[in-house]
Amino acid sequence: MRVDRLFRREELALDPVDLARLLLGAVLEADAAEGTVGVRLVEVEAYRGLDDPASHCYRGKTPRNAVMWGPAGHLYVYFVYGMHFCANVVGTEDGRPGAVLLRAGEVVEGADLVRARRPNARGNGELAKGPAILTSVLGLDRVDNGADLTDPASPVRLLAGERVPPDQVRTGPRVGVAMAMDTPWRFWVDGSPAVSTYRRGGKRRTARPAR
């Protein structure tokens, strides 16, 4: 069952680890000229700020990561590996950095448009599996960096959705990070076919996705 209610900013002003749990089952909607796509979030990763070496904010504030410093409820979009965009929901209070990477989702609106964007997907579980794919099927890019997810007039919005029962939530290490590799801040919905495959990172990686 969908709960078509936008999150309020104060609801999202949480420690990223708590926000990550809250976002499971939430629905991210994005408008485009072709129509609207909605994705139910089933896999996310929490990234804190100055105390998290895997975070974009670990070494301080820059023009690139400025959105991560708040206020909560905004979208942080970054470009990685020279080819992909990834999307995050900013949490914590204004001035304290932190965000949640959106890793995977189940399409609940605009399935025909998503299939047109992902013609080679082998099934519904593959349509929004992985952070770069999730962002591409929603049509998000650098232009959407800083979008207010709590504003009804925004082209990208975050709806409360239906909460995932605690016994269906699983946790484990984050995927592909070069630092804090064993920190268990990835959260996913058990049994969802959209959850991505775990891949351990390491210091041999020459470029790391950071949040």
C-alpha positions in Angstrom: 0.0 0.0 0.0 1.3 3.4 -0.9 1.2 6.3 1.5 1.1 9.4 -0.8 2.5 11.8 1.8 5.6 13.8 1.3 8.2 13.6 4.0 8.5 16.7 6.1 12.0 18.1 6.5 12.1 17.6 10.2 11.4 13.9 9.7 14.5 13.5 7.6 16.8 15.5 9.9 18.3 12.3 11.4 21.6 10.6 11.8 22.2 9.0 8.4 22.1 5.5 10.0 18.6 6.1 11.3 17.6 7.9 8.1 18.7 4.8 6.1 16.3 2.6 8.0 13.5 5.1 7.6 14.0 5.3 3.8 13.4 1.6 3.2 9.9 1.4 1.7 9.8 5.1 0.9 9.0 6.1 -2.7 11.1 8.5 -4.7 9.3 10.2 -7.6 10.8 12.1 -10.5 9.1 14.0 -13.3 10.3 14.3 -16.8 8.8 15.4 -20.1 7.9 11.7 -20.9 6.1 11.2 -17.6 6.7 10.4 -13.9 8.7 7.5 -12.5 8.3 6.2 -8.9 10.6 3.8 -7.2 10.1 2.1 -3.9 13.5 2.1 -2.1 14.7 -1.4 -1.1 18.5 -0.8 -0.6 20.4 2.1 0.9 23.7 3.0 2.5 24.4 5.5 5.3 27.3 7.9 5.1 28.1 10.2 8.0 30.5 13.2 7.7 33.7 14.0 9.4 33.8 10.7 11.3 33.2 8.5 8.3 36.3 8.0 6.1 34.1 6.6 3.3 32.1 9.8 3.1 32.6 12.7 0.6 32.6 15.0 3.6 35.3 13.3 5.6 37.9 15.9 4.6 35.6 18.9 5.0 33.2 21.1 3.0 33.8 21.6 -0.8 31.7 23.0 -3.6 31.0 19.4 -4.7 29.7 18.1 -1.4 28.1 21.4 -0.1 24.6 19.9 -0.4 25.5 17.2 2.1 25.9 19.8 4.8 22.2 20.5 5.0 19.5 21.3 5.4 18.0 17.8 5.5 15.6 16.7 2.8 17.6 17.7 -0.3 18.9 15.5 -3.0 22.7 15.2 -3.4 23.7 14.0 -6.9 27.3 13.3 -7.8 29.1 12.0 -10.9 31.3 8.9 -10.4 33.8 7.0 -12.6 33.4 9.6 -15.4 30.1 8.0 -16.5 27.4 7.6 -13.8 25.3 9.7 -11.5 24.4 8.5 -8.0 21.7 10.0 -5.8 21.5 10.6 -2.0 19.0 11.9 0.5 20.6 14.4 2.9 19.9 14.0 6.6 21.1 15.4 9.9 20.6 19.0 10.9 21.9 22.0 8.9 25.6 22.3 9.2 26.3 18.6 10.2 27.0 16.6 7.1 25.6 13.2 6.2 23.5 11.5 3.6 22.0 8.2 2.5 23.0 6.7 -0.9 20.0 5.2 -2.8 21.2 1.8 -4.1 18.2 0.0 -5.5 14.4 0.1 -5.8 11.3 -1.5 -7.2 9.4 0.4 -9.8 5.9 1.3 -8.7 5.0 4.0 -11.2 5.9 4.7 -14.8 6.9 1.1 -15.6 6.6 1.6 -19.4 8.9 4.6 -19.3 11.4 2.7 -17.2 11.4 -0.2 -19.6 12.0 2.2 -22.5 15.0 3.5 -20.5 16.2 0.0 -19.6 15.3 -2.1 -22.7 17.9 -4.8 -21.8 16.7 -5.4 -18.3 16.0 -9.1 -17.8 13.1 -8.7 -15.4 11.3 -6.3 -13.1 13.9 -6.9 -10.4 16.6 -5.6 -12.8 14.9 -2.3 -13.6 16.4 -0.2 -10.8 19.1 -2.5 -9.4 22.2 -0.6 -8.4 22.8 3.1 -7.6 23.7 4.3 -11.1 20.8 2.3 -12.7 18.4 3.7 -10.1 19.4 7.2 -10.9 19.2 6.7 -14.7 15.7 5.2 -14.7 14.5 8.2 -12.6 16.2 10.5 -15.1 18.3 12.2 -12.5 21.5 14.0 -13.2 23.6 17.0 -12.0 20.8 19.4 -12.7 18.9 17.7 -9.8 21.6 18.3 -7.3 20.1 20.2 -4.4 16.5 19.5 -5.3 14.1 19.9 -2.3 12.5 16.5 -1.9 9.9 17.8 0.6 8.5 20.5 -1.8 5.3 19.4 -3.6 6.4 21.6 -6.6 9.8 20.0 -6.9 10.4 17.7 -9.9 11.8 15.1 -7.5 9.9 14.2 -4.4 10.2 11.7 -1.5 7.0 10.1 -0.2 6.7 8.2 3.0 5.6 4.9 1.5 4.8 1.9 3.7 7.3 1.2 6.5 9.3 -2.0 6.2 8.8 -4.3 9.3 12.1 -4.5 11.3 12.2 -8.3 10.8 12.5 -7.8 7.0 15.5 -5.4 7.2 19.0 -6.8 6.7 22.3 -5.0 7.3 25.8 -5.5 6.2 29.0 -3.7 4.9 28.7 -1.0 2.3 29.5 -1.9 -1.3 32.7 -1.1 -3.0 34.1 1.5 -0.6 37.8 1.8 -0.2 37.7 2.9 3.5 35.6 1.6 6.5 34.9 -1.5 4.5 33.4 -3.5 7.3 31.1 -0.8 8.7 27.6 -2.3 8.5 25.7 0.7 7.2 24.1 -0.9 4.2 20.4 -1.7 4.7 18.1 -3.7 2.4 14.7 -5.4 2.3 15.1 -9.1 2.6 13.9 -11.0 -0.4 13.6 -8.1 -2.8 14.9 -9.1 -6.3 16.0 -5.5 -6.8 18.7 -5.6 -4.1 22.2 -5.4 -5.7 25.0 -7.9 -5.3 27.5 -7.2 -2.6 31.0 -6.4 -3.7 33.7 -5.7 -1.2 35.9 -2.7 -1.8 39.5 -2.2 -0.9 42.5 0.1 -1.1 43.5 -1.3 -4.5 40.7 0.6 -6.1 42.0 3.8 -7.8 38.7 5.6 -7.7 36.1 5.3 -5.0 32.4 6.3 -4.9 32.0 8.6 -1.9 29.0 10.3 -0.4 
